[in-house]
Amino acid sequence: MYQPTSPTGHANDCIARTLAHAVECADKPRHQIAREVGMHRETLLRVLRGERPIGLDEAARILVACGASPRATLVLALTGQEDLACEWMRTEMGEFLEEFISALPAHLERTLGRRVEDVRPRWANGTSQLVARMLAKHIDDFVGRDLAMSLSR
């Protein structure tokens, strides 16, 4: 008989696969990562295989030891974006997302104030598209200015 996977089990599997990728691509051996995290090497292997549940704090420590952006990587993995989590974990995009995720709540609170209660969940997708377009325009403007400065020399 089919037994559905619990959301917790699925989340653990996503995190395990993402951590396995981080450890594989790290510039240091597994035993060193385990030591830095304060975990036995065999325990780390069980975590990476998804055989041992892992807490978010342990997962974040493993990602830091591997040189990855922990918050951004975990958010992407847990929201079904494992491929992006693995692709961005050691890039400037990962660092950007790390800072963005950390800064956004305070800026929303400060900017919206009491209107935070008026925000509707259905606006999230459109707002994320707007932010992405604004960021793309900012990059285009920055590249344009940089190119104009180099041509004027």
C-alpha distance (Angstrom), angle and dihedral (degrees) to the residues before:
residue distance angle dihedral
M1 . . .
Y2 3.80 . .
Q3 3.79 114.9 .
P4 3.82 112.3 -162.7
T5 3.76 115.1 -132.8
S6 3.77 112.5 -110.4
P7 3.82 116.3 -118.3
T8 3.81 87.8 -116.7
G9 3.81 91.7 52.9
H10 3.79 91.1 48.0
A11 3.80 91.1 49.2
N12 3.80 90.8 49.7
D13 3.82 90.1 50.8
C14 3.82 91.5 50.3
I15 3.77 92.1 49.0
A16 3.83 92.1 45.3
R17 3.81 92.3 52.9
T18 3.79 91.7 46.6
L19 3.81 92.2 48.2
A20 3.81 91.0 47.4
H21 3.81 88.7 55.4
A22 3.82 91.3 48.0
V23 3.80 92.3 50.8
E24 3.83 92.7 44.8
C25 3.80 91.6 53.3
A26 3.81 96.3 40.8
D27 3.79 119.3 114.7
K28 3.80 91.5 -127.3
P29 3.80 136.8 62.4
R30 3.81 122.7 -93.9
H31 3.80 93.8 -112.6
Q32 3.82 89.9 57.6
I33 3.82 91.9 48.7
A34 3.82 90.0 49.1
R35 3.82 90.7 50.0
E36 3.83 92.5 48.7
V37 3.79 90.4 49.9
G38 3.81 92.5 46.6
M39 3.78 93.5 -117.9
H40 3.79 131.6 125.4
R41 3.82 113.2 -106.4
E42 3.83 92.1 -119.7
T43 3.79 91.0 50.4
L44 3.79 89.8 52.6
L45 3.81 90.0 51.6
R46 3.82 91.0 50.9
V47 3.81 89.5 50.4
L48 3.80 92.0 49.9
R49 3.80 90.8 50.1
G50 3.81 90.6 49.9
E51 3.81 91.5 -117.4
R52 3.80 93.9 119.9
P53 3.79 124.7 48.4
I54 3.77 113.4 -119.3
G55 3.77 130.7 -154.6
L56 3.77 121.8 -132.9
D57 3.80 91.6 -113.5
E58 3.82 91.6 56.2
A59 3.81 91.2 44.5
A60 3.81 90.4 51.4
R61 3.83 91.3 50.4
I62 3.81 90.6 51.6
L63 3.80 91.0 49.7
V64 3.81 91.9 49.3
A65 3.82 90.3 49.7
C66 3.82 87.7 52.3
G67 3.82 92.7 50.5
A68 3.81 94.9 -109.7
S69 3.81 131.2 134.3
P70 3.81 101.5 -103.8
R71 3.82 104.6 -161.5
A72 3.77 96.1 42.6
T73 3.80 92.8 44.9
L74 3.80 93.6 49.1
V75 3.80 93.9 45.4
L76 3.80 91.2 50.6
A77 3.81 93.0 46.5
L78 3.80 93.8 47.1
T79 3.81 93.0 48.2
G80 3.78 93.4 55.4
Q81 3.80 97.0 -96.3
E82 3.81 98.5 115.4
D83 3.79 92.9 143.4
L84 3.80 91.7 55.8
A85 3.81 90.7 42.6
C86 3.80 89.2 57.4
E87 3.80 94.3 40.6
W88 3.81 96.4 47.7
M89 3.82 102.4 33.8
R90 3.84 94.5 100.1
T91 3.79 100.5 27.5
E92 3.77 136.3 93.0
M93 3.81 87.5 -107.3
G94 3.80 88.2 59.8
E95 3.79 90.3 49.0
F96 3.82 89.8 48.0
L97 3.80 91.8 51.1
E98 3.82 90.2 46.3
E99 3.81 91.1 55.7
F100 3.82 92.7 40.3
I101 3.82 93.2 52.8
S102 3.80 90.6 47.3
A103 3.80 96.0 46.9
L104 3.81 101.8 38.0
P105 3.84 100.6 77.1
A106 3.82 93.8 53.3
H107 3.81 92.2 46.1
L108 3.81 91.5 48.3
E109 3.79 90.8 49.5
R110 3.81 93.3 47.2
T111 3.80 95.7 43.2
L112 3.79 99.4 40.5
G113 3.78 98.7 34.9
R114 3.80 109.1 168.6
R115 3.81 90.5 -2.7
V116 3.82 89.0 73.6
E117 3.82 85.1 91.6
D118 3.82 89.3 61.0
V119 3.82 94.4 59.2
R120 3.80 113.6 111.7
P121 3.83 124.2 -151.5
R122 3.80 91.3 -133.0
W123 3.83 88.9 67.2
A124 3.82 93.0 63.4
N125 3.81 98.2 87.5
G126 3.81 94.1 47.2
T127 3.79 91.3 45.4
S128 3.80 91.5 51.2
Q129 3.82 89.2 51.2
L130 3.80 90.2 49.9
V131 3.82 91.9 50.4
A132 3.82 91.0 48.8
R133 3.83 91.8 50.3
M134 3.82 91.2 47.5
L135 3.79 90.3 50.3
A136 3.82 91.9 48.6
K137 3.82 90.1 50.5
H138 3.80 90.7 48.6
I139 3.81 90.5 52.0
D140 3.82 91.4 47.7
D141 3.81 90.8 49.8
F142 3.80 91.5 47.7
V143 3.82 92.7 48.7
G144 3.81 90.2 46.4
R145 3.80 92.4 52.2
D146 3.79 91.2 46.2
L147 3.80 91.5 50.1
A148 3.82 92.4 47.2
M149 3.81 90.7 51.0
S150 3.80 92.7 50.4
L151 3.82 92.3 47.8
S152 3.81 92.5 50.6
R153 3.81 91.3 58.7
